[in-house]
Amino acid sequence: MPRGVGRARWMAHPQALAGQLADAGGVARRTRAWLSDPGSMTLKLKARTAHFTVRLLRQRPGPILADEHAALGVPARSRVVERDVILHCDGQPVVFGHTVLSTASVKSDWPFFSKLGDTPLGANLFFDPLVGRSPIQYARLAADHPLMRRIVQALPGLPLPPSLLARRSLFTRRGGVLMVTDVFLPALEPLMRSRPAHAPD
């Protein structure tokens, strides 16, 4: 595989994406605000939809992606536990979620992880006093990125742009490190324009 193919350029501030969003007007402002929001994506979505669901695509061991191992602090050829989901609001897929953690820390540091099923991960991460979070990183994922290919596979027939915006951050609990990536899907944009209709559960 050519150097750089399948990798994203992760940046430390959403303003670094300004050039790519320059022609989007209000969409750009709303998108940067959602990308940089340190709160729970699950709660944010629940407050703007009548029916929120999680579709579990996979949760199993697998090889770490090329642009993840350095951030997670593991060797390039490590195997990790990964979880892919799609968050739906009123039947529309709005966010693709990807989580990775080392196989050694699943039972010791993240005991709830193996029991999640279709429960959103944020329900545990944002209400556990033992969990800390690193600063958010931002990227635009091109069509050759592995997560983009997974999105295409999970949502056949859904029109997608050539690239999608994403954010990721590390969560720590005791000695364990877990990385969560959110990829914004096209149907999320209308929700960005809406105000919360009700308090989430």
DOKOLNU-669499 format. One record per residue: x, y, z of N, C-alpha, C in turn; residue number from 1; residue in one letter. Coordinates in Angstrom, 2 decimals, always signed. Example, Ala and Ser with C-alpha at 12.3 -4.5 7.8 and 13.67 -1.06 7.14 Angstrom:
R	n_east	n_north	n_up	ca_east	ca_north	ca_up	c_east	c_north	c_up	n	res
R	+13.19	-5.69	+7.80	+12.30	-4.50	+7.80	+13.20	-3.30	+7.80	1	A
R	+12.85	-2.25	+7.08	+13.67	-1.06	+7.14	+12.90	+0.03	+7.87	2	S
This chain:
R	n_east	n_north	n_up	ca_east	ca_north	ca_up	c_east	c_north	c_up	n	res
R	+0.85	-1.19	+0.00	+0.00	+0.00	+0.00	+0.88	+1.24	+0.00	1	M
R	+0.63	+2.25	-0.87	+1.46	+3.44	-0.90	+1.44	+4.17	+0.43	2	P
R	+2.54	+4.85	+0.71	+2.67	+5.58	+1.96	+1.54	+6.60	+2.11	3	R
R	+0.89	+6.58	+3.25	-0.16	+7.54	+3.54	-1.55	+7.09	+3.15	4	G
R	-1.68	+6.09	+2.27	-2.99	+5.62	+1.86	-3.67	+4.93	+3.03	5	V
R	-4.93	+5.25	+3.26	-5.67	+4.65	+4.36	-5.43	+5.31	+5.69	6	G
R	-4.66	+6.41	+5.71	-4.42	+7.14	+6.94	-5.04	+8.52	+6.83	7	R
R	-5.43	+9.05	+7.97	-5.96	+10.41	+8.01	-4.94	+11.32	+8.68	8	A
R	-5.00	+12.59	+8.36	-4.16	+13.58	+9.03	-4.97	+14.17	+10.17	9	R
R	-4.64	+13.73	+11.38	-5.38	+14.18	+12.57	-4.77	+15.46	+13.10	10	W
R	-5.62	+16.43	+13.39	-5.18	+17.76	+13.81	-5.72	+18.09	+15.20	11	M
R	-5.06	+19.02	+15.86	-5.36	+19.30	+17.26	-6.45	+20.34	+17.47	12	A
R	-6.92	+20.99	+16.42	-7.93	+22.04	+16.60	-8.86	+22.04	+15.40	13	H
R	-10.19	+22.17	+15.62	-11.12	+22.15	+14.48	-10.90	+23.31	+13.52	14	P
R	-10.28	+24.39	+14.00	-10.01	+25.52	+13.12	-9.08	+25.12	+11.98	15	Q
R	-8.31	+24.04	+12.18	-7.43	+23.55	+11.12	-8.22	+23.07	+9.91	16	A
R	-9.51	+22.79	+10.11	-10.36	+22.37	+9.00	-11.04	+23.55	+8.33	17	L
R	-10.75	+24.77	+8.77	-11.47	+25.95	+8.29	-11.39	+26.09	+6.78	18	A
R	-10.21	+25.82	+6.20	-10.07	+25.96	+4.76	-10.98	+25.01	+4.00	19	G
R	-11.21	+23.82	+4.57	-12.06	+22.84	+3.91	-13.54	+23.15	+4.11	20	Q
R	-13.84	+24.02	+5.09	-15.23	+24.37	+5.37	-15.54	+25.81	+4.99	21	L
R	-14.60	+26.49	+4.35	-14.72	+27.92	+4.13	-15.95	+28.31	+3.34	22	A
R	-16.40	+27.47	+2.43	-17.53	+27.82	+1.59	-18.87	+27.37	+2.16	23	D
R	-18.84	+26.84	+3.37	-20.06	+26.26	+3.92	-20.87	+27.22	+4.77	24	A
R	-20.37	+28.43	+5.02	-21.12	+29.43	+5.76	-21.51	+28.98	+7.15	25	G
R	-22.81	+29.06	+7.45	-23.30	+28.67	+8.76	-23.06	+27.20	+9.05	26	G
R	-23.04	+26.38	+8.02	-22.75	+24.96	+8.21	-21.37	+24.79	+8.84	27	V
R	-20.41	+25.60	+8.40	-19.06	+25.51	+8.93	-19.03	+25.82	+10.42	28	A
R	-19.72	+26.86	+10.83	-19.74	+27.23	+12.25	-20.38	+26.14	+13.09	29	R
R	-21.51	+25.64	+12.61	-22.20	+24.60	+13.37	-21.36	+23.32	+13.42	30	R
R	-20.73	+22.98	+12.31	-19.93	+21.76	+12.27	-18.75	+21.85	+13.23	31	T
R	-18.04	+22.99	+13.24	-16.92	+23.14	+14.16	-17.40	+23.06	+15.61	32	R
R	-18.56	+23.63	+15.89	-19.10	+23.59	+17.25	-19.40	+22.15	+17.67	33	A
R	-19.98	+21.37	+16.76	-20.30	+19.98	+17.10	-19.04	+19.14	+17.19	34	W
R	-18.08	+19.37	+16.32	-16.84	+18.62	+16.38	-16.12	+18.83	+17.69	35	L
R	-16.12	+20.06	+18.18	-15.31	+20.40	+19.36	-16.08	+20.28	+20.68	36	S
R	-17.34	+19.93	+20.64	-18.14	+19.81	+21.86	-17.60	+18.67	+22.71	37	D
R	-17.15	+18.94	+23.96	-16.57	+17.87	+24.78	-17.61	+17.00	+25.48	38	P
R	-18.87	+17.33	+25.32	-19.91	+16.56	+25.98	-20.24	+15.26	+25.28	39	G
R	-21.24	+14.58	+25.77	-21.66	+13.29	+25.23	-22.43	+13.48	+23.93	40	S
R	-21.96	+12.84	+22.86	-22.69	+12.87	+21.59	-24.04	+12.19	+21.74	41	M
R	-24.09	+11.12	+22.52	-25.35	+10.42	+22.73	-26.40	+11.34	+23.31	42	T
R	-26.06	+12.09	+24.36	-27.03	+12.99	+24.98	-27.42	+14.11	+24.03	43	L
R	-26.47	+14.60	+23.26	-26.74	+15.67	+22.31	-27.75	+15.22	+21.26	44	K
R	-27.58	+13.99	+20.77	-28.50	+13.47	+19.77	-29.86	+13.14	+20.37	45	L
R	-29.88	+12.56	+21.55	-31.16	+12.20	+22.18	-32.03	+13.43	+22.41	46	K
R	-31.40	+14.56	+22.68	-32.16	+15.77	+22.94	-32.79	+16.35	+21.68	47	A
R	-32.40	+15.84	+20.50	-32.89	+16.39	+19.23	-33.68	+15.40	+18.40	48	R
R	-34.06	+14.29	+18.98	-34.77	+13.28	+18.21	-35.81	+12.60	+19.09	49	T
R	-36.86	+12.12	+18.45	-37.88	+11.40	+19.18	-37.50	+9.94	+19.39	50	A
R	-36.65	+9.42	+18.51	-36.31	+7.99	+18.59	-34.83	+7.81	+18.27	51	H
R	-34.05	+7.49	+19.28	-32.61	+7.29	+19.15	-32.29	+5.81	+19.29	52	F
R	-31.50	+5.26	+18.36	-31.12	+3.86	+18.44	-29.65	+3.69	+18.08	53	T
R	-29.08	+2.58	+18.53	-27.70	+2.22	+18.22	-27.71	+0.89	+17.46	54	V
R	-27.09	+0.89	+16.30	-26.95	-0.35	+15.52	-25.52	-0.84	+15.67	55	R
R	-25.36	-1.98	+16.32	-24.04	-2.57	+16.52	-23.62	-3.31	+15.25	56	L
R	-22.49	-2.90	+14.68	-21.97	-3.53	+13.48	-20.97	-4.63	+13.80	57	L
R	-20.07	-4.36	+14.75	-19.07	-5.35	+15.13	-18.52	-5.00	+16.50	58	R
R	-18.13	-6.03	+17.22	-17.40	-5.86	+18.48	-16.58	-7.12	+18.66	59	Q
R	-15.29	-7.02	+18.31	-14.45	-8.22	+18.28	-12.99	-7.81	+18.17	60	R
R	-12.07	-8.75	+18.41	-10.65	-8.45	+18.21	-10.33	-8.24	+16.75	61	P
R	-9.33	-7.39	+16.49	-8.90	-7.13	+15.12	-7.60	-6.34	+15.13	62	G
R	-6.96	-6.19	+13.98	-5.71	-5.41	+13.91	-5.99	-3.92	+14.04	63	P
R	-5.12	-3.21	+14.73	-5.29	-1.78	+14.87	-5.04	-1.09	+13.53	64	I
R	-5.74	+0.00	+13.28	-5.59	+0.72	+12.02	-4.28	+1.50	+11.99	65	L
R	-3.83	+1.81	+10.78	-2.51	+2.41	+10.59	-2.36	+3.77	+11.27	66	A
R	-3.44	+4.54	+11.37	-3.34	+5.87	+11.98	-3.83	+5.89	+13.42	67	D
R	-3.90	+4.71	+14.05	-4.38	+4.64	+15.44	-3.33	+4.21	+16.44	68	E
R	-2.37	+3.40	+16.03	-1.49	+2.77	+17.02	-0.66	+3.78	+17.79	69	H
R	-0.16	+4.83	+17.13	+0.66	+5.82	+17.83	-0.16	+6.57	+18.86	70	A
R	-1.39	+6.93	+18.51	-2.25	+7.65	+19.44	-2.62	+6.79	+20.64	71	A
R	-2.84	+5.51	+20.40	-3.21	+4.61	+21.49	-2.00	+4.15	+22.30	72	L
R	-0.81	+4.34	+21.72	+0.40	+3.96	+22.44	+0.71	+2.49	+22.41	73	G
R	+0.40	+1.83	+21.28	+0.67	+0.39	+21.15	+1.45	+0.17	+19.86	74	V
R	+2.14	-0.98	+19.73	+2.89	-1.26	+18.50	+2.00	-1.29	+17.27	75	P
R	+2.61	-1.05	+16.12	+1.86	-0.92	+14.86	+1.10	-2.20	+14.49	76	A
R	+1.60	-3.34	+14.87	+0.95	-4.59	+14.48	+0.12	-5.18	+15.61	77	R
R	-0.27	-4.35	+16.55	-1.05	-4.83	+17.68	-2.45	-5.28	+17.26	78	S
R	-2.97	-6.21	+18.03	-4.39	-6.56	+17.90	-5.13	-5.91	+19.05	79	R
R	-6.28	-5.40	+18.76	-7.09	-4.67	+19.74	-8.51	-5.22	+19.69	80	V
R	-9.30	-4.79	+20.66	-10.74	-5.04	+20.59	-11.37	-3.80	+19.97	81	V
R	-12.17	-3.98	+18.96	-12.80	-2.85	+18.29	-14.32	-3.01	+18.27	82	E
R	-14.98	-1.87	+18.28	-16.45	-1.83	+18.27	-16.88	-0.76	+17.28	83	R
R	-17.72	-1.13	+16.33	-18.27	-0.19	+15.36	-19.78	-0.14	+15.52	84	D
R	-20.32	+1.06	+15.54	-21.77	+1.23	+15.64	-22.20	+2.36	+14.70	85	V
R	-23.48	+2.40	+14.43	-24.09	+3.55	+13.76	-25.19	+4.08	+14.65	86	I
R	-25.15	+5.36	+14.94	-26.18	+6.01	+15.74	-27.26	+6.53	+14.80	87	L
R	-28.51	+6.19	+15.10	-29.64	+6.59	+14.28	-30.55	+7.53	+15.05	88	H
R	-31.03	+8.55	+14.38	-32.03	+9.45	+14.93	-33.26	+9.41	+14.02	89	C
R	-34.38	+8.98	+14.58	-35.62	+8.83	+13.81	-35.38	+8.04	+12.52	90	D
R	-34.59	+6.98	+12.64	-34.35	+6.08	+11.53	-33.25	+6.50	+10.58	91	G
R	-32.66	+7.67	+10.77	-31.61	+8.16	+9.89	-30.23	+7.93	+10.50	92	Q
R	-29.28	+7.37	+9.76	-27.92	+7.19	+10.29	-27.21	+8.53	+10.34	93	P
R	-26.77	+8.94	+11.54	-26.20	+10.28	+11.69	-24.73	+10.27	+12.12	94	V
R	-24.29	+9.24	+12.82	-22.89	+9.16	+13.27	-22.43	+7.71	+13.21	95	V
R	-21.23	+7.52	+12.66	-20.56	+6.22	+12.73	-19.57	+6.29	+13.87	96	F
R	-19.69	+5.37	+14.82	-18.80	+5.36	+15.98	-17.85	+4.17	+15.94	97	G
R	-16.58	+4.44	+16.23	-15.54	+3.41	+16.20	-14.73	+3.50	+17.48	98	H
R	-14.63	+2.39	+18.20	-13.91	+2.36	+19.48	-12.86	+1.27	+19.44	99	T
R	-11.66	+1.56	+19.95	-10.61	+0.55	+20.06	-9.98	+0.62	+21.45	100	V
R	-9.58	-0.53	+21.96	-8.84	-0.61	+23.22	-8.01	-1.87	+23.20	101	L
R	-6.97	-1.89	+24.01	-6.09	-3.06	+24.04	-6.83	-4.25	+24.63	102	S
R	-6.51	-5.42	+24.12	-7.20	-6.63	+24.59	-6.94	-6.87	+26.08	103	T
R	-5.77	-6.43	+26.57	-5.42	-6.69	+27.97	-6.24	-5.88	+28.94	104	A
R	-6.80	-4.74	+28.49	-7.47	-3.85	+29.44	-8.98	-4.01	+29.48	105	S
R	-9.54	-4.90	+28.66	-10.99	-5.01	+28.58	-11.58	-5.42	+29.93	106	V
R	-11.07	-6.51	+30.51	-11.64	-7.00	+31.77	-11.19	-6.18	+32.96	107	K
R	-9.93	-5.74	+32.96	-9.40	-5.07	+34.15	-9.84	-3.62	+34.27	108	S
R	-9.87	-2.87	+33.16	-10.12	-1.44	+33.25	-11.44	-0.98	+32.65	109	D
R	-12.02	-1.78	+31.75	-13.28	-1.41	+31.11	-14.26	-2.59	+31.22	110	W
R	-14.64	-2.99	+32.44	-15.45	-4.21	+32.60	-16.82	-4.14	+31.94	111	P
R	-17.34	-2.93	+31.72	-18.66	-2.80	+31.09	-18.62	-3.00	+29.59	112	F
R	-17.43	-2.94	+28.99	-17.33	-2.87	+27.54	-17.91	-4.11	+26.86	113	F
R	-17.60	-5.28	+27.37	-18.04	-6.52	+26.72	-19.55	-6.73	+26.85	114	S
R	-20.20	-5.96	+27.71	-21.64	-6.14	+27.93	-22.48	-5.04	+27.27	115	K
R	-21.87	-4.19	+26.47	-22.58	-3.03	+25.93	-23.73	-3.42	+25.00	116	L
R	-23.49	-4.35	+24.08	-24.52	-4.67	+23.10	-24.90	-3.42	+22.32	117	G
R	-26.19	-3.11	+22.26	-26.64	-1.91	+21.54	-26.84	-0.71	+22.48	118	D
R	-26.22	-0.77	+23.66	-26.23	+0.38	+24.57	-25.14	+1.36	+24.12	119	T
R	-25.44	+2.65	+24.06	-24.40	+3.61	+23.64	-23.25	+3.66	+24.64	120	P
R	-22.04	+3.74	+24.12	-20.84	+3.78	+24.96	-20.84	+4.99	+25.88	121	L
R	-21.35	+6.12	+25.38	-21.34	+7.35	+26.17	-22.10	+7.25	+27.48	122	G
R	-23.06	+6.33	+27.53	-23.82	+6.16	+28.77	-22.93	+5.75	+29.93	123	A
R	-21.78	+5.14	+29.62	-20.83	+4.74	+30.65	-19.68	+5.73	+30.79	124	N
R	-19.14	+6.19	+29.69	-17.93	+7.03	+29.74	-18.15	+8.35	+30.46	125	L
R	-19.29	+8.99	+30.23	-19.47	+10.34	+30.72	-20.07	+10.40	+32.13	126	F
R	-20.33	+9.25	+32.73	-20.90	+9.25	+34.07	-20.08	+8.42	+35.04	127	F
R	-18.86	+8.06	+34.64	-17.96	+7.30	+35.50	-16.87	+8.25	+36.01	128	D
R	-16.81	+8.50	+37.32	-15.82	+9.46	+37.85	-14.38	+9.01	+37.65	129	P
R	-14.16	+7.75	+37.33	-12.80	+7.24	+37.11	-12.29	+7.53	+35.70	130	L
R	-13.18	+7.98	+34.82	-12.82	+8.16	+33.41	-12.31	+9.58	+33.16	131	V
R	-11.15	+9.68	+32.52	-10.61	+10.96	+32.08	-10.58	+11.00	+30.57	132	G
R	-10.47	+12.22	+30.01	-10.50	+12.37	+28.56	-9.39	+13.28	+28.08	133	R
R	-8.76	+12.91	+26.98	-7.71	+13.73	+26.38	-8.35	+14.75	+25.44	134	S
R	-7.59	+15.76	+24.98	-8.12	+16.71	+24.00	-8.56	+16.00	+22.72	135	P
R	-9.56	+16.58	+22.07	-10.11	+16.01	+20.84	-9.18	+16.30	+19.66	136	I
R	-9.08	+15.34	+18.74	-8.38	+15.52	+17.47	-9.41	+15.48	+16.33	137	Q
R	-9.03	+16.09	+15.20	-9.98	+16.25	+14.10	-9.34	+15.85	+12.78	138	Y
R	-10.17	+15.33	+11.86	-9.65	+14.93	+10.55	-10.78	+14.87	+9.54	139	A
R	-10.40	+14.87	+8.28	-11.33	+14.56	+7.19	-10.89	+13.22	+6.62	140	R
R	-11.79	+12.24	+6.65	-11.48	+10.89	+6.19	-11.77	+10.76	+4.70	141	L
R	-10.76	+10.39	+3.94	-10.93	+10.19	+2.50	-11.53	+8.82	+2.22	142	A
R	-11.90	+8.61	+0.97	-12.61	+7.39	+0.59	-11.79	+6.13	+0.83	143	A
R	-10.43	+6.25	+0.84	-9.60	+5.07	+1.02	-9.35	+4.73	+2.48	144	D
R	-9.89	+5.52	+3.39	-9.67	+5.23	+4.82	-10.50	+4.01	+5.22	145	H
R	-9.95	+3.13	+6.05	-10.69	+1.92	+6.44	-12.07	+2.20	+7.05	146	P
R	-12.20	+3.27	+7.83	-13.50	+3.56	+8.42	-14.51	+4.01	+7.36	147	L
R	-14.04	+4.72	+6.34	-14.93	+5.09	+5.24	-15.42	+3.83	+4.51	148	M
R	-14.53	+2.88	+4.31	-14.93	+1.65	+3.64	-15.95	+0.88	+4.48	149	R
R	-15.79	+0.91	+5.79	-16.76	+0.24	+6.66	-18.12	+0.92	+6.59	150	R
R	-18.12	+2.25	+6.51	-19.38	+2.98	+6.41	-20.10	+2.62	+5.12	151	I
R	-19.36	+2.58	+4.01	-19.95	+2.21	+2.72	-20.53	+0.80	+2.79	152	V
R	-19.82	-0.09	+3.43	-20.29	-1.48	+3.55	-21.55	-1.56	+4.41	153	Q
R	-21.59	-0.77	+5.50	-22.72	-0.84	+6.43	-23.96	-0.14	+5.90	154	A
R	-23.75	+0.84	+5.00	-24.87	+1.64	+4.50	-24.88	+1.60	+2.96	155	L
R	-25.07	+0.44	+2.37	-25.05	+0.35	+0.91	-26.18	+1.17	+0.31	156	P
R	-25.86	+1.89	-0.74	-26.88	+2.69	-1.41	-27.05	+4.08	-0.84	157	G
R	-26.45	+4.37	+0.32	-26.57	+5.71	+0.89	-25.60	+6.64	+0.17	158	L
R	-26.08	+7.73	-0.42	-25.16	+8.68	-1.09	-24.21	+9.31	-0.06	159	P
R	-22.93	+9.23	-0.32	-21.92	+9.78	+0.56	-21.01	+10.72	-0.22	160	L
R	-20.55	+11.79	+0.40	-19.56	+12.65	-0.25	-18.22	+11.95	-0.33	161	P
R	-17.25	+12.50	-1.06	-15.94	+11.85	-1.19	-15.19	+11.71	+0.12	162	P
R	-15.51	+12.54	+1.11	-14.85	+12.46	+2.41	-15.83	+12.89	+3.49	163	S
R	-15.51	+12.50	+4.73	-16.37	+12.83	+5.87	-15.50	+13.36	+7.01	164	L
R	-16.08	+14.27	+7.79	-15.39	+14.82	+8.95	-15.48	+13.86	+10.13	165	L
R	-14.41	+13.83	+10.92	-14.37	+12.93	+12.06	-13.64	+13.59	+13.22	166	A
R	-13.87	+13.07	+14.40	-13.15	+13.51	+15.58	-12.85	+12.27	+16.43	167	R
R	-11.80	+12.36	+17.24	-11.47	+11.24	+18.11	-10.80	+11.76	+19.37	168	R
R	-10.88	+10.97	+20.42	-10.17	+11.31	+21.65	-9.94	+10.04	+22.46	169	S
R	-8.97	+10.14	+23.37	-8.63	+9.03	+24.25	-9.35	+9.19	+25.57	170	L
R	-9.82	+8.08	+26.10	-10.41	+8.03	+27.43	-9.55	+7.09	+28.27	171	F
R	-9.29	+7.46	+29.50	-8.49	+6.64	+30.40	-9.31	+6.24	+31.61	172	T
R	-9.06	+5.04	+32.08	-9.72	+4.55	+33.30	-8.73	+3.62	+33.98	173	R
R	-8.30	+4.03	+35.18	-7.21	+3.33	+35.85	-6.02	+3.30	+34.90	174	R
R	-5.53	+2.12	+34.51	-4.39	+2.07	+33.60	-4.78	+1.85	+32.15	175	G
R	-6.07	+1.72	+31.86	-6.52	+1.40	+30.52	-6.78	+2.63	+29.67	176	G
R	-6.54	+2.48	+28.37	-6.77	+3.56	+27.42	-7.71	+3.06	+26.33	177	V
R	-8.69	+3.86	+26.02	-9.70	+3.54	+25.02	-9.83	+4.73	+24.08	178	L
R	-9.91	+4.49	+22.79	-10.04	+5.59	+21.83	-11.36	+5.51	+21.10	179	M
R	-12.07	+6.64	+21.07	-13.38	+6.72	+20.42	-13.29	+7.69	+19.25	180	V
R	-13.75	+7.25	+18.08	-13.82	+8.08	+16.89	-15.27	+8.23	+16.46	181	T
R	-15.70	+9.46	+16.23	-17.02	+9.75	+15.69	-16.86	+10.27	+14.27	182	D
R	-17.55	+9.66	+13.32	-17.54	+10.13	+11.94	-18.92	+10.70	+11.65	183	V
R	-18.97	+11.96	+11.22	-20.23	+12.65	+10.98	-20.80	+12.24	+9.61	184	F
R	-22.00	+11.70	+9.60	-22.69	+11.30	+8.38	-23.58	+12.44	+7.87	185	L
R	-23.94	+12.42	+6.57	-24.68	+13.56	+6.01	-25.98	+13.91	+6.72	186	P
R	-26.69	+12.92	+7.25	-27.98	+13.19	+7.89	-27.84	+13.92	+9.22	187	A
R	-26.61	+14.08	+9.71	-26.42	+14.81	+10.96	-26.63	+16.32	+10.78	188	L
R	-26.39	+16.83	+9.58	-26.42	+18.28	+9.37	-27.77	+18.91	+9.74	189	E
R	-28.92	+18.33	+9.38	-30.19	+18.94	+9.82	-30.33	+19.01	+11.33	190	P
R	-29.79	+18.00	+12.04	-29.87	+18.03	+13.50	-29.02	+19.14	+14.09	191	L
R	-27.93	+19.49	+13.41	-27.08	+20.59	+13.88	-27.85	+21.91	+13.88	192	M
R	-28.81	+22.04	+12.99	-29.58	+23.28	+12.90	-30.70	+23.35	+13.93	193	R
R	-31.05	+22.21	+14.50	-32.20	+22.16	+15.41	-31.79	+22.45	+16.84	194	S
R	-32.75	+22.89	+17.61	-32.55	+23.10	+19.04	-33.03	+21.87	+19.80	195	R
R	-32.46	+21.62	+20.97	-32.94	+20.48	+21.76	-34.43	+20.60	+22.03	196	P
R	-35.17	+19.53	+21.74	-36.62	+19.57	+21.92	-37.03	+19.11	+23.31	197	A
R	-36.16	+18.33	+23.95	-36.49	+17.81	+25.27	-35.20	+17.36	+25.95	198	H
R	-35.29	+17.21	+27.24	-34.14	+16.72	+27.99	-33.96	+15.23	+27.71	199	A
R	-32.73	+14.74	+27.52	-32.51	+13.32	+27.28	-32.82	+12.49	+28.51	200	P
R	-33.03	+11.21	+28.27	-33.34	+10.30	+29.39	-32.19	+10.26	+30.38	201	D
